[in-house]
Amino acid sequence: MIIIHKCATTLQAAGEAAAAGAKAIAGAIAENGAANIVLATGASQFALIDALIGHDEIDWSRVTAFHLDEYIGMPETHPASFRRYLQERFVARVPTLGAFHFVRGDAADLDEELRRLGDLLDRHPIDVMFAGIGENGHLAFNDPPADFSAAEAYKVVDLDEGCRRQQFGEGWFATLEDVPLRAISMTIRRIMASRMVILTVPDERKSEAVREVLEGPVTNAWPASILQQHANCLLYLDGPAASRLTR
């Protein structure tokens, strides 16, 4: 079930999503002595990360963090690197953070990197997953037709043209040809294993995907639709992102 929160502005949506996430993180720490979270990247997450950092009820020293995906072969010095994004926008601003486990897309041995990440996630079941929805309905880099059955925690995936056009359109790359063809992505099944999923989706360009994900059937043609089957998923939309909903 996806519980929908329609907000007037992007900042309101991000603020409410961050407040819900902070409460859940603090609750996990109170219950278990620690919390494990996953952060997403991209333009849709700027305001969410800013708002989340501002919540002082979180004891960040007890938080272990992961991220959803990274381009294959991309060094962390590249402007489009998700490691760089999270290092600059989150890790550097939370000096007491317990740990952040980055996806190393430029690892010399990708199979070993996938095993390393899988072992880490097995030891740190996710309490709160922060994510978005792609213009093509992707969840992480699980583009359509997404694999709903993959059992591993992370896998190598091919990026479809719609996904690559989104990355180019958001200004991360100088040309469409510069956008990588492959990435490492957390799998659908591992995302679904999170205790809570919090989605923040702004902008009119996401409105078709939002309508299909929420009002259409569960289908790997719109990968995020699988979250209709999650027990605890919250979705925060601004007005433009919600503009095509019919019910």
C-alpha positions in Angstrom: 0.0 0.0 0.0 1.2 3.5 -0.9 0.0 6.3 1.3 -0.1 9.5 -0.7 0.7 13.0 0.7 -0.1 15.8 -1.8 1.9 18.9 -0.9 1.6 22.5 -2.2 5.4 22.8 -3.0 8.5 20.8 -3.4 9.9 22.2 -0.2 6.8 21.2 1.7 6.9 17.7 0.3 10.6 17.3 1.2 10.1 18.7 4.7 7.2 16.3 5.4 9.1 13.3 4.0 12.2 14.2 6.0 10.1 14.6 9.2 8.5 11.1 8.7 12.0 9.6 8.0 13.6 11.3 11.0 10.9 9.9 13.2 11.3 6.4 11.8 15.1 6.6 12.2 14.9 7.8 15.8 12.4 5.0 16.5 14.7 2.3 15.1 17.5 3.6 17.2 15.3 3.6 20.3 14.2 0.0 19.5 17.4 -1.5 18.3 20.2 0.8 19.3 21.0 1.6 15.7 19.4 2.4 12.4 20.2 1.5 8.8 19.1 3.7 6.0 19.4 4.1 2.2 19.6 7.4 0.4 18.7 8.2 -3.2 20.3 10.8 -5.4 19.3 13.0 -8.3 17.6 16.4 -8.5 14.5 15.1 -6.8 16.4 14.5 -3.5 18.2 17.8 -3.0 15.6 19.3 -0.7 14.9 16.0 1.1 18.5 15.6 2.1 18.8 19.2 3.3 15.7 18.8 5.4 16.7 15.4 6.8 20.1 16.7 8.0 18.3 19.4 10.0 16.5 16.9 12.3 18.5 16.9 15.5 16.5 14.1 17.1 18.6 11.7 15.0 21.7 10.3 16.7 23.7 10.0 13.5 26.5 8.2 15.2 24.2 5.2 15.4 23.2 5.3 11.7 24.7 3.2 8.9 23.9 4.4 5.4 23.9 3.0 1.9 22.9 4.3 -1.5 20.8 2.8 -4.3 23.0 2.9 -7.3 26.1 4.1 -9.2 27.2 4.2 -12.8 29.7 1.5 -13.9 33.2 2.8 -14.6 32.5 6.2 -13.2 35.2 7.7 -10.8 33.9 9.5 -7.7 35.6 12.7 -9.0 33.1 12.9 -11.9 30.4 15.6 -11.4 27.6 12.9 -12.1 29.0 10.4 -9.6 26.5 9.5 -6.9 29.3 8.9 -4.5 30.4 12.4 -5.0 26.8 13.7 -4.7 26.3 12.0 -1.4 29.8 12.8 -0.1 29.3 16.5 -0.7 25.6 16.8 0.1 25.3 14.4 3.0 28.4 12.7 4.5 30.5 15.9 4.7 27.6 17.7 6.5 27.0 14.9 9.0 30.4 14.5 10.7 29.1 12.1 13.4 27.6 9.6 10.9 28.3 6.0 12.0 29.2 4.7 8.5 28.4 5.2 4.9 28.9 2.3 2.5 29.4 3.5 -1.0 28.7 1.6 -4.2 32.0 1.6 -6.1 31.0 1.6 -9.7 34.6 1.7 -10.9 35.7 -1.3 -8.8 38.2 -3.5 -10.7 36.2 -6.6 -9.9 32.5 -5.9 -10.1 31.5 -9.4 -9.0 33.5 -8.9 -5.8 31.9 -5.5 -5.3 28.5 -7.0 -5.6 29.4 -9.6 -3.0 30.8 -7.0 -0.7 27.6 -4.9 -0.9 25.4 -7.9 -0.4 27.3 -9.1 2.7 27.0 -5.6 4.2 23.3 -5.3 3.5 22.7 -8.8 5.0 24.3 -7.5 8.2 22.3 -4.2 8.1 18.6 -4.8 7.3 17.2 -1.5 6.1 14.9 0.4 8.4 14.2 3.5 6.2 14.6 3.6 2.5 14.5 7.1 0.8 13.9 6.9 -2.9 12.3 8.6 -5.9 10.5 7.5 -9.0 12.1 8.0 -12.5 10.4 9.5 -15.4 10.1 6.0 -16.9 8.8 4.7 -13.6 12.2 3.2 -12.5 13.0 2.4 -8.9 16.7 2.9 -8.3 18.2 2.0 -11.7 15.7 -0.9 -12.3 14.4 0.3 -15.6 11.5 -1.3 -17.4 11.1 -4.1 -17.9 12.4 -4.5 -14.4 13.5 -7.8 -12.8 11.2 -8.3 -9.8 12.7 -11.7 -9.0 16.4 -11.1 -8.6 17.5 -12.4 -5.2 20.8 -10.6 -4.9 21.1 -7.3 -3.1 22.7 -5.4 -6.0 23.1 -6.3 -9.6 24.5 -4.9 -12.9 21.7 -3.4 -15.0 21.4 -1.8 -18.4 20.1 1.8 -18.6 17.3 2.4 -21.1 17.1 5.4 -23.3 14.4 7.1 -21.1 16.5 6.8 -18.0 19.6 8.1 -19.8 17.6 11.0 -21.3 16.5 11.9 -17.7 20.1 12.0 -16.5 21.1 14.2 -19.4 18.0 16.5 -19.0 18.8 17.1 -15.3 22.2 18.5 -16.4 24.5 15.8 -15.1 26.1 15.2 -18.5 27.2 17.4 -21.4 25.7 15.2 -24.0 23.3 12.2 -24.1 26.2 10.1 -25.4 28.2 10.8 -22.2 25.5 9.0 -20.1 26.8 5.5 -19.2 25.0 2.5 -20.5 25.2 0.4 -17.3 25.1 0.8 -13.6 25.0 -1.1 -10.3 21.6 -1.0 -8.8 20.0 -2.3 -5.6 17.4 -4.9 -6.7 13.7 -4.6 -6.4 13.4 -7.4 -3.9 16.0 -5.8 -1.6 14.2 -2.5 -1.8 10.9 -4.2 -0.9 12.6 -5.8 2.2 13.0 -2.3 3.8 10.8 -1.7 6.8 9.7 1.7 5.5 10.0 3.3 2.1 9.7 7.0 1.7 9.3 8.4 -1.8 9.8 12.1 -2.7 8.7 12.9 -6.2 8.6 16.5 -7.4 8.0 18.1 -10.8 5.5 17.8 -13.7 7.9 15.7 -15.7 7.3 12.8 -13.2 3.5 13.1 -13.4 2.9 10.4 -16.0 5.0 8.0 -14.1 3.2 8.9 -10.8 -0.2 8.2 -12.4 0.9 4.9 -13.9 2.6 3.7 -10.7 -0.4 4.6 -8.4 -3.4 4.0 -10.6 -2.2 1.3 -13.0 -1.6 -2.4 -12.2 1.6 -3.8 -10.7 3.8 -4.3 -13.7 7.5 -4.4 -14.5 6.7 -1.9 -17.3 6.4 0.7 -14.5 8.8 -0.8 -11.9 7.9 1.5 -9.0 4.3 0.1 -9.1 5.6 -2.9 -7.1 5.5 -0.6 -4.1 1.7 -1.0 -4.1 2.5 -4.3 -2.4 4.8 -2.8 0.3 3.4 -2.8 3.8 4.7 0.7 4.7 5.3 3.1 1.8 4.8 6.9 2.0 4.8 9.0 -1.1 5.2 12.8 -1.0 4.2 14.7 -4.2 4.2 18.4 -5.0 1.3 19.8 -7.1 2.8 19.4 -10.5 3.9 15.7 -9.9 0.3 14.9 -8.7 -1.4 16.8 -11.6 -2.3 13.8 -13.7 -3.9 11.7 -10.9 -7.5 11.0 -11.6 -8.5 9.6 -8.2 
